[in-house]
Amino acid sequence: MPTLIVTAHPDPDSLTHHVADRLRAALPEGTVETADLAAEGFDPRFTLADRHTYRTGTDAPPEVVAEQQRIDRATDLVLVFPVWWWSMPALLKGWVDRVFVNGWAFEVEPEGGMRRNLGRLTVHLVPIAGDDAGVYERHGYAEALRTQIEHGIVDFCGADRGVTAFVHESEHDDAAVREGAVAVAVDRVRRAIAADAVD
């Protein structure tokens, strides 16, 4: 069952890329495709052409169609990203803005209804967070991030919610603490994808 791992971090030596590499290695060989949006130079800017696509559900720019086709090949989508200002980086948000559009991810029907088109897809999130879980819970950051992404994007498009596996304390001085958090997150996503394959 194919999995697409999408990363959005400009530093190839970042913990974000390390986590994505660990997850790729943990999944069966030949079942994983990766999309490094920064290295590939994906342009996150929502243009007038994108606005036309959003309004009409047609004529998506070629680079957007290519991303949609990459997602169409997958049964599981894993977004691995650093939490910046309590949300996803602008690069990943722009990818969502441009790719998950009317006519593909959902369709606005003439009578005013909505068709959600991504029911075949399970979306997993691996947010790389600098603070500990307690900070996220006390201030509502975890709930806010889940609301934005799980409800606002995944549910809206009709995809299935997979695992949200935070890697907390990503800037901890103790490498063993970081590696322990990475191992737990990778294993949670790996097990969820394996369970999807059985279903």
Order of alpha helices (4+ residues) and beta strands (2+ residues): beta-alpha-beta-alpha-alpha-alpha-beta-alpha-beta-beta-beta-alpha-alpha-beta-alpha
